[in-house]
């Protein structure tokens, strides 16, 4: 437990350093590829969220998902690539290949689908090479280029608002 407190402290310092040097301007490219970073500690309906995104015109083959959980039980089965705080070193290095592939993919849109400031999720969001990042208003404002004010449980409203503004911004 004490190790996790120290680890979170150093990860937060790493995130703050990355936020200071991060480009705050998103790109004007059209949205073709989408990455979804989900905190499944509080939100379990990832497949329904993806279905809503697909219903808005994004091809399912162009959507990548990364799931974050605080604790993963030994017999728990997760279908998508996943990550927990255990997979992140104290210096912010990640030891899973599929997570590093997700971070290094240059998505046109990254949906940060979490509403709690967790150092592991913030680190993933700041390390991501995505061109345009979208998230909730309860998360640090410097992480995302575009913020939507809604509840995590109401993914239908989130997706509708997101695509409404993506059309206004001429990204679709």
ROSE-4610 file (N, C-alpha, C; in Angstrom, 1 decimal, always signed):
// ROSE-4610
residu = [X/X/X/X/X/X/X/X/X/X/X/X/X/X/X/X/X/X/X/X/X/X/X/X/X/X/X/X/X/X/X/X/X/X/X/X/X/X/X/X/X/X/X/X/X/X/X/X/X/X/X/X/X/X/X/X/X/X/X/X/X/X/X/X/X/X/X/X/X/X/X/X/X/X/X/X/X/X/X/X/X/X/X/X/X/X/X/X/X/X/X/X/X/X/X/X/X/X/X/X/X/X/X/X/X/X/X/X/X/X/X/X/X/X/X/X/X/X/X/X/X/X/X/X/X/X/X/X/X/X/X/X/X/X/X/X/X/X/X/X/X/X/X/X/X/X/X/X/X/X/X/X/X/X/X/X/X/X/X/X/X/X/X/X/X/X/X/X/X/X/X/X/X/X/X/X/X/X/X/X/X/X/X/X/X/X/X/X/X/X/X/X/X/X/X/X/X/X/X/X/X/X/X/X/X/X/X/X/X/X/X/X/X/X/X/X/X/X/X/X/X/X/X/X/X/X/X/X/X/X/X/X/X/X/X/X/X/X/X/X/X/X/X/X/X/X/X/X/X/X/X/X/X/X/X/X/X/X/X/X/X/X/X/X/X/X/X/X/X/X/X/X/X/X/X/X/X/X/X/X/X/X/X/X/X/X/X/X/X/X/X/X/X/X/X/X/X/X/X/X/X/X/X/X/X/X/X/X/X/X/X/X/X/X/X/X/X/X/X/X/X/X/X/X/X/X/X/X/X/X/X/X/X/X/X/X/X/X/X/X/X/X/X/X/X/X/X/X/X/X/X/X/X/X/X/X/X/X/X/X/X/X/X/X/X/X/X/X/X/X/X/X/X/X/X/X/X/X/X/X/X/X/X/X/X/X/X/X/X/X/X/X/X/X/X/X/X/X/X/X/X/X/X/X/X/X/X/X/X/X/X/X/X/X/X/X/X/X/X/X/X/X/X/X/X/X/X/X/X/X/X/X/X/X/X/X/X/X/X/X/X/X/X/X/X/X/X/X/X/X/X/X/X/X/X/X/X/X/X/X/X/X/X/X/X/X/X/X/X/X/X/X/X/X/X/X/X/X/X/X/X/X/X/X/X/X/X/X/X/X/X/X/X/X/X/X/X/X/X/X/X/X/X/X/X/X/X/X/X/X/X/X/X/X/X/X]
num = [1/1/1/2/2/2/3/3/3/4/4/4/5/5/5/6/6/6/7/7/7/8/8/8/9/9/9/10/10/10/11/11/11/12/12/12/13/13/13/14/14/14/15/15/15/16/16/16/17/17/17/18/18/18/19/19/19/20/20/20/21/21/21/22/22/22/23/23/23/24/24/24/25/25/25/26/26/26/27/27/27/28/28/28/29/29/29/30/30/30/31/31/31/32/32/32/33/33/33/34/34/34/35/35/35/36/36/36/37/37/37/38/38/38/39/39/39/40/40/40/41/41/41/42/42/42/43/43/43/44/44/44/45/45/45/46/46/46/47/47/47/48/48/48/49/49/49/50/50/50/51/51/51/52/52/52/53/53/53/54/54/54/55/55/55/56/56/56/57/57/57/58/58/58/59/59/59/60/60/60/61/61/61/62/62/62/63/63/63/64/64/64/65/65/65/66/66/66/67/67/67/68/68/68/69/69/69/70/70/70/71/71/71/72/72/72/73/73/73/74/74/74/75/75/75/76/76/76/77/77/77/78/78/78/79/79/79/80/80/80/81/81/81/82/82/82/83/83/83/84/84/84/85/85/85/86/86/86/87/87/87/88/88/88/89/89/89/90/90/90/91/91/91/92/92/92/93/93/93/94/94/94/95/95/95/96/96/96/97/97/97/98/98/98/99/99/99/100/100/100/101/101/101/102/102/102/103/103/103/104/104/104/105/105/105/106/106/106/107/107/107/108/108/108/109/109/109/110/110/110/111/111/111/112/112/112/113/113/113/114/114/114/115/115/115/116/116/116/117/117/117/118/118/118/119/119/119/120/120/120/121/121/121/122/122/122/123/123/123/124/124/124/125/125/125/126/126/126/127/127/127/128/128/128/129/129/129/130/130/130/131/131/131/132/132/132/133/133/133/134/134/134/135/135/135/136/136/136/137/137/137/138/138/138/139/139/139/140/140/140/141/141/141/142/142/142/143/143/143/144/144/144/145/145/145/146/146/146/147/147/147/148/148/148/149/149/149/150/150/150/151/151/151/152/152/152/153/153/153/154/154/154/155/155/155/156/156/156/157/157/157/158/158/158/159/159/159/160/160/160/161/161/161/162/162/162/163/163/163/164/164/164/165/165/165/166/166/166/167/167/167/168/168/168/169/169/169/170/170/170/171/171/171/172/172/172]
x = [+0.8/+0.0/+0.9/+1.9/+2.8/+3.5/+3.8/+4.5/+3.6/+2.3/+1.3/+1.2/+1.3/+1.2/+2.4/+3.6/+4.8/+4.7/+4.3/+4.2/+3.3/+2.1/+1.1/+1.7/+2.5/+3.1/+4.1/+4.9/+5.9/+5.2/+4.2/+3.4/+2.8/+2.2/+1.6/+2.6/+3.8/+4.9/+5.2/+5.3/+5.5/+4.5/+3.2/+2.1/+2.2/+2.4/+2.5/+3.6/+4.7/+5.9/+5.5/+4.8/+4.3/+3.3/+2.4/+1.3/+2.0/+3.1/+3.7/+4.3/+4.7/+5.4/+4.5/+3.2/+2.3/+1.7/+1.5/+0.9/-0.6/-1.1/-2.5/-3.4/-2.9/-3.7/-3.9/-5.1/-5.5/-5.3/-5.4/-5.3/-6.6/-6.6/-7.8/-8.1/-7.5/-7.7/-9.1/-9.6/-10.8/-10.6/-11.7/-11.6/-11.9/-10.9/-11.0/-10.7/-9.7/-9.3/-9.6/-10.1/-10.5/-9.9/-9.3/-8.8/-9.7/-10.1/-10.9/-10.2/-9.9/-9.3/-10.4/-10.7/-11.8/-11.4/-11.9/-11.7/-12.8/-12.5/-13.6/-13.8/-13.1/-13.4/-14.8/-15.2/-16.5/-17.5/-17.0/-17.8/-17.6/-18.7/-18.5/-19.1/-19.7/-20.4/-19.6/-18.4/-17.5/-18.0/-18.5/-19.0/-20.2/-21.1/-22.2/-21.7/-20.7/-20.1/-19.5/-18.8/-18.3/-19.4/-20.5/-21.7/-22.2/-22.3/-22.8/-21.8/-20.6/-19.6/-19.7/-19.9/-20.1/-21.3/-22.4/-23.7/-23.5/-22.5/-22.3/-21.4/-21.1/-20.4/-18.9/-18.4/-17.0/-16.9/-16.0/-16.0/-15.4/-15.9/-15.5/-14.0/-13.6/-12.2/-11.2/-11.7/-10.9/-10.9/-11.6/-11.7/-10.8/-9.9/-9.1/-9.5/-9.5/-9.9/-8.7/-8.6/-7.6/-8.4/-8.4/-9.2/-8.2/-8.6/-7.8/-8.6/-8.0/-8.7/-7.7/-8.3/-7.4/-6.8/-7.7/-7.3/-7.9/-7.1/-7.6/-7.6/-8.7/-8.8/-8.1/-7.7/-6.9/-7.7/-8.9/-9.7/-10.6/-10.4/-11.2/-10.7/-11.6/-11.3/-11.7/-10.7/-11.0/-10.7/-11.6/-11.5/-10.6/-10.5/-9.7/-8.4/-7.4/-6.1/-6.4/-5.7/-5.9/-4.6/-4.8/-3.7/-4.1/-3.3/-3.5/-2.3/-2.4/-1.3/-0.1/-0.3/+0.8/+1.7/+1.2/+1.9/+2.7/+2.6/+3.3/+4.4/+5.6/+6.7/+6.6/+7.4/+7.4/+7.9/+8.6/+9.1/+8.2/+7.1/+6.1/+6.3/+7.2/+7.4/+6.3/+5.9/+4.8/+5.4/+5.1/+5.8/+4.9/+3.8/+3.0/+3.0/+3.3/+3.5/+2.2/+1.1/-0.2/-0.5/-0.2/-0.4/+0.5/+1.8/+2.7/+2.3/+1.8/+1.3/+0.1/-0.8/-1.9/-1.5/-0.5/+0.0/+0.7/+1.4/+2.2/+1.4/+0.2/-0.7/-1.2/-1.0/-1.5/-2.9/-3.8/-5.3/-5.7/-6.7/-7.3/-8.1/-8.6/-9.4/-9.1/-8.8/-8.7/-9.8/-10.7/-11.7/-11.2/-11.0/-10.6/-11.9/-12.4/-13.7/-13.5/-13.1/-13.0/-13.2/-13.7/-14.0/-13.4/-12.4/-11.7/-10.2/-9.5/-8.1/-7.3/-6.9/-6.1/-4.7/-3.7/-2.3/-2.0/-2.5/-2.2/-2.9/-4.2/-5.0/-4.4/-4.1/-3.6/-2.3/-1.4/-0.2/-0.4/-1.3/-1.6/-2.1/-3.0/-3.5/-2.5/-1.6/-0.5/+0.5/+0.8/+1.7/+1.2/-0.1/-0.7/-0.3/-0.1/+0.2/-1.0/-2.2/-3.4/-3.4/-4.0/-4.0/-5.1/-6.2/-7.3/-7.8/-7.9/-8.3/-9.6/-10.5/-11.8/-12.0/-12.6/-12.9/-13.9/-14.0/-15.0/-14.4/-15.3/-15.0/-14.4/-14.5/-14.0/-12.5/-12.0/-10.6/-9.8/-8.5/-7.6/-7.8/-8.1/-8.5/-7.4/-6.1/-5.0/-4.8/-5.5/-5.3/-6.0/-7.2/-8.0/-8.1/-8.3/-8.5/-10.0/-10.9/-12.3/-12.9/-13.8/-14.4/-15.9/-16.5/-17.9/-18.4/-19.4/-19.9/-21.1/-20.9/-22.0/-21.5/-22.4/-22.0/-21.4/-20.5/-19.9/-20.9/-21.9/-23.0/-23.8/-23.9/-24.8/-23.9/-23.5/-22.6/-23.3/-24.7/-25.4/-25.4/-25.6/-25.5/-24.1/-23.1/-21.7/-21.4/-21.8/-21.5/-22.2/-23.5/-24.3/-23.7/-23.3/-22.7/-21.3/-20.6/-19.3/-19.4/-20.3/-20.4/-21.1/-21.9/-22.5/-21.4/-20.5/-19.5/-18.4/-18.1/-17.2/-17.7/-19.0/-19.6/-19.4/-19.7/-19.5/-18.0/-17.1/-15.7/-15.2/-16.1/-15.7/-14.7/-14.8/-13.9/-14.5/-15.8/-16.4/-17.0]
y = [-1.2/+0.0/+1.3/+1.2/+2.4/+2.6/+1.5/+1.6/+2.3/+1.9/+2.5/+4.0/+4.5/+5.9/+6.6/+6.0/+6.6/+6.6/+5.5/+5.3/+6.4/+6.6/+7.6/+9.0/+9.3/+10.6/+10.8/+9.9/+10.1/+10.1/+9.3/+9.3/+10.6/+11.2/+12.5/+13.6/+13.5/+14.4/+14.3/+13.0/+12.7/+13.3/+13.2/+13.7/+15.2/+15.9/+17.3/+17.8/+17.1/+17.5/+17.4/+16.3/+16.1/+17.1/+17.5/+18.5/+19.8/+20.1/+21.4/+21.5/+20.4/+20.4/+20.0/+19.6/+19.1/+20.2/+19.8/+20.7/+20.8/+22.0/+22.2/+22.3/+22.4/+22.5/+21.2/+20.9/+19.6/+19.8/+18.7/+18.8/+19.1/+19.5/+19.7/+18.6/+17.4/+16.3/+15.7/+15.0/+14.3/+13.1/+12.7/+11.5/+10.2/+9.4/+8.1/+7.0/+7.2/+6.2/+6.8/+5.9/+6.3/+5.3/+5.9/+5.1/+5.4/+4.4/+4.6/+4.1/+5.0/+4.6/+4.7/+3.5/+3.3/+2.9/+3.5/+3.1/+2.1/+0.8/-0.2/-0.4/+0.4/+0.3/+0.8/+1.8/+2.4/+2.2/+1.9/+1.8/+0.4/-0.4/-1.8/-2.0/-1.0/-1.1/-0.7/-1.1/-0.7/-1.1/-2.3/-2.8/-2.0/-1.5/-0.7/+0.7/+1.2/+2.5/+2.4/+1.3/+1.1/+1.0/+0.3/+0.2/+1.6/+2.5/+3.8/+4.6/+4.4/+5.1/+4.6/+3.3/+2.7/+3.2/+3.4/+3.9/+5.3/+6.0/+7.4/+7.5/+6.3/+6.3/+5.9/+5.6/+5.1/+3.6/+3.1/+1.7/+1.0/-0.2/-0.9/-1.3/-1.5/-1.9/-0.8/+0.4/+1.6/+2.1/+1.3/+1.6/+0.7/+1.2/+0.5/+0.8/-0.2/+0.0/-0.4/+0.4/+0.0/+0.2/-0.9/-0.9/-0.7/+0.1/+0.3/-0.2/-1.0/-1.4/-1.2/-0.8/-0.6/-1.9/-2.9/-4.3/-5.3/-6.2/-7.3/-8.6/-9.2/-10.5/-11.6/-12.6/-13.7/-14.4/-14.7/-15.4/-14.6/-13.3/-12.3/-12.4/-12.4/-12.4/-11.1/-10.4/-9.1/-9.3/-9.0/-9.3/-8.3/-7.1/-6.0/-6.0/-5.3/-5.1/-4.3/-4.6/-4.0/-3.6/-2.8/-2.3/-2.0/-2.2/-1.8/-1.0/-0.4/+0.3/-0.6/-1.9/-2.8/-2.9/-2.6/-2.7/-1.4/-0.4/+0.9/+1.0/+1.3/+1.4/+2.8/+3.0/+4.2/+5.4/+5.1/+6.2/+6.4/+5.7/+5.9/+5.0/+4.0/+3.1/+2.0/+1.5/+0.5/-0.8/-1.9/-3.2/-4.1/-3.6/-4.4/-3.9/-4.8/-4.4/-3.8/-4.4/-4.0/-2.6/-2.2/-0.9/+0.1/-0.3/+0.6/+0.8/-0.2/+0.0/+0.9/+0.8/+1.7/+3.2/+3.4/+4.7/+5.3/+4.5/+5.0/+5.1/+4.7/+4.8/+6.2/+6.8/+8.2/+8.2/+8.1/+8.1/+9.5/+9.6/+10.9/+11.4/+10.5/+10.9/+9.9/+10.4/+9.6/+10.0/+9.1/+9.3/+8.8/+9.8/+9.4/+9.3/+8.0/+7.8/+7.4/+8.4/+8.3/+9.7/+9.7/+11.0/+11.2/+10.3/+10.4/+10.6/+11.6/+11.8/+10.7/+9.7/+8.6/+8.8/+8.7/+8.9/+8.0/+6.8/+5.8/+6.2/+6.6/+7.0/+8.3/+9.3/+10.6/+10.4/+9.5/+9.2/+8.6/+7.7/+7.1/+8.2/+9.0/+10.1/+11.1/+11.4/+12.4/+11.7/+10.4/+9.7/+9.4/+9.4/+9.1/+10.0/+9.4/+10.2/+10.7/+10.6/+11.0/+12.4/+12.7/+14.1/+15.0/+14.4/+15.2/+14.3/+14.9/+14.2/+14.8/+13.9/+14.3/+13.6/+14.3/+13.7/+14.4/+14.1/+14.7/+15.9/+16.7/+18.0/+17.8/+16.7/+16.4/+16.1/+15.8/+15.4/+16.7/+16.7/+17.9/+18.4/+19.7/+20.4/+20.4/+20.2/+20.2/+18.9/+17.9/+16.6/+16.5/+17.1/+17.0/+18.3/+18.1/+19.3/+19.7/+18.8/+19.1/+18.4/+19.1/+18.6/+18.5/+17.4/+17.3/+17.1/+17.9/+17.8/+16.9/+15.7/+14.7/+13.7/+12.7/+11.6/+10.4/+9.7/+8.5/+7.5/+7.3/+6.3/+6.6/+7.8/+8.2/+8.3/+7.1/+7.1/+7.5/+7.3/+7.7/+9.2/+10.0/+11.4/+11.9/+11.2/+11.6/+11.4/+10.3/+10.1/+11.0/+11.3/+12.2/+13.6/+14.1/+15.4/+15.5/+14.4/+14.3/+14.5/+13.7/+13.7/+14.9/+15.5/+16.8/+17.9/+17.9/+18.9/+18.6/+17.3/+16.9/+17.4/+17.3/+17.8/+19.3/+20.0/+21.5/+21.8/+21.1/+21.4/+20.9/+20.3/+19.8/+18.7/+17.8/+16.7/+15.4/+15.4/+14.2/+14.5]
z = [+0.0/+0.0/+0.0/+0.8/+0.9/-0.4/-1.1/-2.4/-3.4/-3.4/-4.3/-4.1/-2.9/-2.6/-3.2/-3.0/-3.5/-5.1/-5.6/-7.1/-7.6/-7.0/-7.5/-7.4/-6.4/-6.2/-7.4/-7.7/-8.8/-10.2/-10.3/-11.6/-11.8/-10.8/-10.9/-11.3/-10.7/-11.1/-12.5/-13.0/-14.4/-15.3/-14.9/-15.7/-15.8/-14.6/-14.6/-15.5/-15.5/-16.4/-17.9/-18.2/-19.6/-20.0/-19.1/-19.4/-19.7/-19.0/-19.2/-20.6/-21.2/-22.5/-23.6/-23.3/-24.3/-25.2/-26.5/-27.4/-27.1/-26.9/-26.5/-27.7/-28.9/-30.1/-30.7/-31.0/-31.7/-33.2/-33.9/-35.4/-36.0/-37.3/-38.0/-39.0/-38.8/-39.7/-39.4/-40.5/-40.4/-39.5/-38.8/-37.8/-38.6/-38.7/-39.3/-38.3/-37.5/-36.5/-35.1/-34.2/-32.9/-31.9/-30.8/-29.7/-28.5/-27.8/-26.6/-25.4/-24.4/-23.2/-22.1/-21.5/-20.6/-19.3/-18.2/-16.9/-16.5/-16.5/-16.3/-14.8/-13.9/-12.5/-12.2/-13.0/-12.8/-13.9/-15.1/-16.3/-17.0/-17.1/-17.6/-19.0/-19.6/-20.8/-22.0/-22.1/-23.2/-24.5/-24.7/-25.9/-26.4/-25.5/-25.9/-26.3/-25.7/-26.1/-27.5/-27.8/-29.2/-30.2/-29.8/-30.7/-31.1/-30.1/-30.3/-31.2/-31.0/-31.9/-33.3/-33.5/-34.8/-35.5/-34.7/-35.2/-35.7/-35.3/-35.8/-37.1/-37.6/-38.9/-38.9/-37.7/-37.6/-37.8/-38.6/-38.8/-37.6/-37.2/-36.0/-36.1/-37.3/-37.5/-37.2/-37.2/-37.0/-35.5/-34.7/-33.3/-32.4/-31.6/-30.7/-29.3/-28.4/-27.0/-26.1/-25.1/-24.0/-22.7/-21.9/-20.6/-19.5/-18.5/-17.3/-16.1/-15.2/-14.0/-12.9/-11.7/-10.5/-10.1/-10.0/-9.6/-10.5/-10.9/-11.8/-11.0/-10.9/-10.2/-10.9/-10.3/-10.9/-12.0/-11.8/-12.7/-13.6/-13.6/-14.4/-15.8/-16.8/-18.2/-18.8/-19.4/-20.1/-21.6/-22.4/-23.8/-24.5/-24.1/-24.7/-24.1/-24.7/-24.1/-22.8/-21.7/-20.5/-19.8/-18.8/-18.0/-16.6/-15.6/-14.3/-13.8/-12.6/-12.0/-11.8/-11.7/-11.5/-12.7/-13.9/-15.1/-15.4/-14.6/-14.8/-13.7/-14.2/-13.2/-12.5/-11.5/-10.7/-11.6/-12.6/-13.5/-14.7/-14.8/-15.8/-17.0/-17.0/-18.1/-18.0/-19.2/-19.3/-19.8/-19.2/-19.6/-20.5/-21.0/-21.9/-23.3/-24.2/-25.6/-26.2/-26.0/-26.6/-26.1/-24.9/-24.3/-25.0/-25.1/-25.8/-27.3/-27.9/-29.3/-29.4/-28.4/-28.3/-28.1/-27.2/-26.9/-28.2/-28.9/-30.0/-31.3/-31.3/-32.5/-32.6/-33.8/-34.0/-34.4/-33.4/-33.6/-34.1/-34.9/-35.2/-34.0/-33.2/-32.0/-30.9/-29.7/-28.5/-27.6/-27.2/-26.3/-24.9/-24.0/-22.6/-21.8/-21.8/-21.2/-19.7/-18.9/-17.5/-16.9/-15.6/-15.0/-13.7/-13.4/-12.1/-12.4/-11.8/-12.0/-11.4/-12.2/-11.7/-12.4/-11.7/-12.3/-13.4/-13.4/-14.5/-15.7/-15.6/-16.8/-17.4/-16.5/-17.0/-17.7/-17.2/-17.8/-19.2/-19.4/-20.7/-21.6/-21.1/-22.0/-22.5/-21.6/-21.9/-22.8/-22.7/-23.5/-24.9/-25.1/-26.3/-27.5/-28.6/-29.8/-30.6/-30.0/-30.7/-31.0/-32.2/-32.7/-32.0/-31.6/-30.9/-29.8/-28.6/-27.4/-26.8/-26.5/-25.9/-24.6/-23.6/-22.4/-21.6/-20.3/-19.4/-18.7/-18.2/-17.6/-16.2/-15.6/-14.2/-14.2/-15.4/-15.5/-15.7/-15.4/-15.6/-17.0/-17.1/-18.4/-19.4/-18.9/-19.9/-20.6/-20.2/-20.9/-22.2/-22.3/-23.5/-24.3/-25.6/-26.4/-26.4/-26.1/-26.1/-24.9/-24.2/-23.0/-23.1/-22.6/-22.6/-21.2/-20.9/-19.5/-19.5/-19.0/-18.8/-17.8/-17.5/-16.6/-17.4/-16.8/-17.4/-17.7/-16.9/-17.1/-18.3/-18.7/-19.9/-21.1/-21.6/-22.8/-24.1/-24.1/-25.3/-25.5/-24.4/-24.5/-24.8/-24.2/-24.5/-26.0/-26.6/-28.0/-28.9/-28.6/-29.4/-29.3/-28.2/-28.0/-28.8/-28.6/-29.2/-30.8/-31.4/-32.8/-33.3/-32.5/-32.9/-33.0/-32.1/-32.1/-33.1/-33.4/-34.4/-35.8/-36.0/-37.3/-37.4/-36.2/-36.2/-36.5/-35.9/-36.1/-37.5/-38.3/-39.6/-39.5/-38.5/-38.4/-38.9/-39.3/-39.8/-41.2]
